[in-house]
Each structure stands twice: as C-alpha cells, then as structure tokens.
Amino acid sequence: MSKQDHNRADARFNKPGQAKAGKSEQDIAAKAVLDNMARLKALRLAREAAEPPPAAKKARAKSSKKSGEKAPALSDWLAGQQSGGRRT
C-alpha cells in the first residue's frame, strides 16, 4: 500500500465533516443525573443548616405503678371490663 493510498483511506475514514463522538448519549445522561443529585444535595444541606435543630425528646413519664406491683390476673381484668359495661 502506498503512502498516497494510506492517506486516502485515512481521509475517507476520518471525514472532516464528522466530529468524533467523544461521549455517548448515555454518558451525557448519567452526568446530568449526577449533577442534579449534587445540586439537590447542596440545597437540602443548606435548608437543614438554616433550620433550628429539633428539640430533644422529652423523657417518658414514669409509670405510676411501682416495680414490685403485679398486674391483675386476666380473669380479674375481664371481670372488671364486663362490670364496667364492656362486652368481650
């Protein structure tokens, strides 16, 4: 193959009107998604920084029962529910 043939083949393969496809559509779409996620994260962090911190949760009130007391037996509880007007 002569140098002239080689140059002609290169010219046909690398047409001047065609731009190289550097990035595919999938790469461009993936970059757009990542850019959007980064933008949303920055907005969320800015919003959270502007808000006052949430108040600490209050401690639960202690039960009025002493730890040594036992709960009533089930039969006693059911009897109390029936006498109170509840149907079981």
Phi and psi in degrees as a GROMACS rama.xvg file:
@    title "Ramachandran Plot"
@    xaxis  label "Phi"
@    yaxis  label "Psi"
@TYPE xy
-82.8176  166.064  SER-2
-62.7458  -34.7342  LYS-3
-66.9401  -41.5902  GLN-4
-64.0679  -39.5785  ASP-5
-63.2287  -44.3763  HIS-6
-65.0586  -38.3735  ASN-7
-65.6121  -40.5947  ARG-8
-65.9644  -41.0922  ALA-9
-63.0953  -39.9669  ASP-10
-65.2456  -37.8439  ALA-11
-70.6451  -37.6751  ARG-12
-72.9643  -44.319  PHE-13
-103.561  74.2726  ASN-14
-65.4398  138.621  LYS-15
-65.5157  -26.5341  PRO-16
-77.2121  -15.3451  GLY-17
-96.7313  129.504  GLN-18
-90.5033  148.028  ALA-19
-68.1325  144.817  LYS-20
-81.1788  26.6555  ALA-21
-1.00934  -60.9851  GLY-22
-123.304  144.159  LYS-23
-84.319  167.968  SER-24
-61.8901  -33.9937  GLU-25
-65.4996  -40.7236  GLN-26
-64.6738  -40.4276  ASP-27
-65.5017  -42.5965  ILE-28
-65.7636  -40.4787  ALA-29
-64.1442  -40.7893  ALA-30
-64.7378  -39.1108  LYS-31
-63.5371  -40.3502  ALA-32
-64.784  -45.1187  VAL-33
-64.569  -39.407  LEU-34
-63.4538  -41.9014  ASP-35
-65.233  -41.6218  ASN-36
-62.766  -40.9874  MET-37
-65.247  -40.2629  ALA-38
-64.3542  -45.3292  ARG-39
-64.9194  -37.7889  LEU-40
-64.3069  -42.2094  LYS-41
-63.2295  -41.0179  ALA-42
-64.5271  -42.1603  LEU-43
-63.9874  -44.198  ARG-44
-65.1859  -37.2881  LEU-45
-66.7728  -41.2533  ALA-46
-64.3991  -43.8567  ARG-47
-66.0045  -34.097  GLU-48
-70.426  -31.0446  ALA-49
-77.7201  -26.4112  ALA-50
-77.0643  147.059  GLU-51
-70.0715  150.971  PRO-52
-65.7314  146.361  PRO-53
-65.7132  148.093  PRO-54
-67.1048  147.577  ALA-55
-67.8106  146.775  ALA-56
-68.455  140.613  LYS-57
-75.4257  147.519  LYS-58
-69.572  145.403  ALA-59
-66.6672  142.099  ARG-60
-69.0515  140.233  ALA-61
-71.5216  149.083  LYS-62
-67.0294  146.515  SER-63
-73.5398  -16.4787  SER-64
-78.0342  145.558  LYS-65
-80.7838  154.94  LYS-66
-66.1044  -22.8877  SER-67
-82.2981  -16.326  GLY-68
-76.3022  144.291  GLU-69
-100.703  152.04  LYS-70
-71.8189  152.676  ALA-71
-64.9459  155.708  PRO-72
-64.3791  154.76  ALA-73
-60.0536  -41.7545  LEU-74
-63.188  -38.3955  SER-75
-67.009  -41.3833  ASP-76
-63.6021  -44.1543  TRP-77
-63.4218  -39.7312  LEU-78
-63.5427  -40.0051  ALA-79
-65.9654  -36.6655  GLY-80
-66.3296  -40.9046  GLN-81
-69.1022  -40.8976  GLN-82
-70.2066  -21.9195  SER-83
-82.7341  0.104048  GLY-84
96.8917  7.61886  GLY-85
-93.7834  141.281  ARG-86
-99.9243  137.822  ARG-87
